[in-house]
Amino acid sequence: MLAAISKNFFLAVSENKTLNKAARKWGLKFGASKVVAGETIESAIQAVKELNDKGIVATLDHLGEFVSSREEAIESTDYCVRTLEAIATSGVKSTLSVKMTQLGLDIDHDFCFDNMCRILDTATKHNLFVRIDMEDYSHCQITLDILRELRKTYDNVGTVIQAYLYRTEKDIEELKGVSLRLVKGAYKEPPEVAYQDKKDVDENYWKIIKAHLLSGSFTAIGSHDHNIIAKVKQFVKENNIPNDQFEFQMLYGFRTEMQQQLVKEGYNMRVYIPYGDDWFGYYMRRLAERPQNVAFALKGFFSK
Ligand SMILES: Cc1cc2nc3c(=O)[nH]c(=O)nc-3n(C[C@H](O)[C@H](O)[C@H](O)COP(=O)(O)OP(=O)(O)OC[C@H]3O[C@@H](n4cnc5c(N)ncnc54)[C@H](O)[C@@H]3O)c2cc1C
């Protein structure tokens, strides 16, 4: 009951524009610096280097919420291009993750598509991969439509599929051969479109992981759930799925010991590293997922 209240509270706060705007001026506060790798590209590249030294690769995400003008979308696109260039110049092992609402998805689909092409041209030049994060349900279909269109020209792009959506099993079937990150899903979705019960989400998650792995497609398992991770390890062994057909992914600052352990066991481990001054919404969504993380926030609050 308490967990449900705190989940709804943090999800609601994550969407509060005034707080998000104000937080940009505060700097990383309330423990956010444990899960956000600083506000600049330089600090993000440094975080990648530190992980690379431990045998972990990365994917960088420049944080941004509520992009509503073309100027803001172009600025976000520029950030993505600069991030790819910084990855290439520094020689770190990292891909890029992007949210298309930052690139103008809510303004004009063609404009967003053109911004994606700019990013993918830069990625192609440097032989880098770009993953489109999946946002809330209202953006799901258009994200997949744009992905299909992009894949006519680029093969270095993939997306994310969320296990809590009813539509997911069908999407997985249609996305055979595409590099996918599979996750449980982070947004608050209504019962009309998504499973509400954790048990149903977990069951569907396991179902889609097996389906994508068995189709021979590259599968990133984006989860901190030790039960799922243990099942994946067993499943790939039993089905002779090679290590280069899948990887585990976790968020920066979460379950760092387990990240190291997986590397020691010989698995590919990628950490999703968010950076930038627009950290508030991302941080609140992480607090919503795991009430225990609130301890992080409170510690940070009192130590500042
Ligand atoms: C790399 C990555 C990228 C993502 N990208 C997207 C995206 O594009 N779109 C989207 O909607 N969502 C995304 N997510 C978020 C995802 O959808 C989930 O909301 C989030 O990962 C929480 O689910 P979980 O599978 O990690 O485990 P949960 O269901 O939250 O936890 C399962 C169990 O694992 C254990 N556990 C979990 N976290 C911890 C911890 N920190 N410490 C100790 N034990 C823990 C607990 O026992 C818990 O009961 C992403 C997640 C990751 C890791």
Ligand as a Chemical Component Dictionary entry (heavy atoms), coordinates in Angstrom:
data_LIG
# 
_chem_comp.id                   LIG 
_chem_comp.type                 NON-POLYMER 
_chem_comp.pdbx_formal_charge   0 
_chem_comp.three_letter_code    LIG 
# 
loop_
_chem_comp_atom.comp_id 
_chem_comp_atom.atom_id 
_chem_comp_atom.alt_atom_id 
_chem_comp_atom.type_symbol 
_chem_comp_atom.charge 
_chem_comp_atom.model_Cartn_x 
_chem_comp_atom.model_Cartn_y 
_chem_comp_atom.model_Cartn_z 
_chem_comp_atom.pdbx_ordinal 
LIG C1  C1  C 0 19.560 -0.226 -18.989 1  
LIG C2  C2  C 0 18.108 0.060  -18.776 2  
LIG C3  C3  C 0 17.421 0.820  -19.719 3  
LIG C4  C4  C 0 16.054 1.058  -19.562 4  
LIG N1  N1  N 0 15.361 1.707  -20.561 5  
LIG C5  C5  C 0 14.014 1.847  -20.437 6  
LIG C6  C6  C 0 13.232 2.401  -21.499 7  
LIG O1  O1  O 0 13.733 2.770  -22.565 8  
LIG N2  N2  N 0 11.892 2.526  -21.310 9  
LIG C7  C7  C 0 11.276 2.109  -20.142 10 
LIG O2  O2  O 0 10.043 2.218  -20.032 11 
LIG N3  N3  N 0 11.998 1.605  -19.128 12 
LIG C8  C8  C 0 13.344 1.464  -19.244 13 
LIG N4  N4  N 0 14.051 0.924  -18.200 14 
LIG C9  C9  C 0 13.405 0.746  -16.867 15 
LIG C10 C10 C 0 12.689 -0.593 -16.770 16 
LIG O3  O3  O 0 11.541 -0.582 -17.578 17 
LIG C11 C11 C 0 12.268 -0.883 -15.313 18 
LIG O4  O4  O 0 11.349 0.100  -14.927 19 
LIG C12 C12 C 0 13.390 -0.916 -14.321 20 
LIG O5  O5  O 0 14.536 -1.519 -14.830 21 
LIG C13 C13 C 0 12.939 -1.695 -13.051 22 
LIG O6  O6  O 0 12.703 -3.047 -13.345 23 
LIG P1  P1  P 0 13.778 -4.205 -13.069 24 
LIG O7  O7  O 0 13.629 -5.230 -14.156 25 
LIG O8  O8  O 0 15.136 -3.610 -12.959 26 
LIG O9  O9  O 0 13.424 -4.896 -11.720 27 
LIG P2  P2  P 0 12.283 -4.660 -10.636 28 
LIG O10 O10 O 0 11.027 -5.328 -11.076 29 
LIG O11 O11 O 0 12.222 -3.204 -10.270 30 
LIG O12 O12 O 0 12.906 -5.436 -9.423  31 
LIG C14 C14 C 0 12.852 -6.847 -9.333  32 
LIG C15 C15 C 0 13.600 -7.262 -8.096  33 
LIG O13 O13 O 0 15.006 -7.073 -8.289  34 
LIG C16 C16 C 0 15.620 -6.607 -7.092  35 
LIG N5  N5  N 0 16.190 -5.263 -7.335  36 
LIG C17 C17 C 0 15.803 -4.373 -8.268  37 
LIG N6  N6  N 0 16.568 -3.263 -8.215  38 
LIG C18 C18 C 0 17.456 -3.458 -7.221  39 
LIG C19 C19 C 0 18.517 -2.687 -6.678  40 
LIG N7  N7  N 0 18.802 -1.464 -7.132  41 
LIG N8  N8  N 0 19.230 -3.208 -5.641  42 
LIG C20 C20 C 0 18.940 -4.442 -5.137  43 
LIG N9  N9  N 0 17.943 -5.224 -5.626  44 
LIG C21 C21 C 0 17.218 -4.744 -6.660  45 
LIG C22 C22 C 0 14.516 -6.577 -6.026  46 
LIG O14 O14 O 0 14.521 -7.812 -5.335  47 
LIG C23 C23 C 0 13.251 -6.436 -6.844  48 
LIG O15 O15 O 0 12.119 -6.937 -6.192  49 
LIG C24 C24 C 0 15.402 0.618  -18.373 50 
LIG C25 C25 C 0 16.105 -0.138 -17.415 51 
LIG C26 C26 C 0 17.429 -0.437 -17.620 52 
LIG C27 C27 C 0 18.137 -1.265 -16.589 53 
# 
loop_
_chem_comp_bond.comp_id 
_chem_comp_bond.atom_id_1 
_chem_comp_bond.atom_id_2 
_chem_comp_bond.value_order 
_chem_comp_bond.pdbx_ordinal 
LIG C1  C2  SING 1  
LIG C2  C3  SING 2  
LIG C2  C26 DOUB 3  
LIG C3  C4  DOUB 4  
LIG C4  N1  SING 5  
LIG C4  C24 SING 6  
LIG N1  C5  DOUB 7  
LIG C5  C6  SING 8  
LIG C5  C8  SING 9  
LIG C6  O1  DOUB 10 
LIG C6  N2  SING 11 
LIG N2  C7  SING 12 
LIG C7  O2  DOUB 13 
LIG C7  N3  SING 14 
LIG N3  C8  DOUB 15 
LIG C8  N4  SING 16 
LIG N4  C9  SING 17 
LIG N4  C24 SING 18 
LIG C9  C10 SING 19 
LIG C10 O3  SING 20 
LIG C10 C11 SING 21 
LIG C11 O4  SING 22 
LIG C11 C12 SING 23 
LIG C12 O5  SING 24 
LIG C12 C13 SING 25 
LIG C13 O6  SING 26 
LIG O6  P1  SING 27 
LIG P1  O7  DOUB 28 
LIG P1  O8  SING 29 
LIG P1  O9  SING 30 
LIG O9  P2  SING 31 
LIG P2  O10 DOUB 32 
LIG P2  O11 SING 33 
LIG P2  O12 SING 34 
LIG O12 C14 SING 35 
LIG C14 C15 SING 36 
LIG C15 O13 SING 37 
LIG C15 C23 SING 38 
LIG O13 C16 SING 39 
LIG C16 N5  SING 40 
LIG C16 C22 SING 41 
LIG N5  C17 SING 42 
LIG N5  C21 SING 43 
LIG C17 N6  DOUB 44 
LIG N6  C18 SING 45 
LIG C18 C19 SING 46 
LIG C18 C21 DOUB 47 
LIG C19 N7  SING 48 
LIG C19 N8  DOUB 49 
LIG N8  C20 SING 50 
LIG C20 N9  DOUB 51 
LIG N9  C21 SING 52 
LIG C22 O14 SING 53 
LIG C22 C23 SING 54 
LIG C23 O15 SING 55 
LIG C24 C25 DOUB 56 
LIG C25 C26 SING 57 
LIG C26 C27 SING 58 
# 
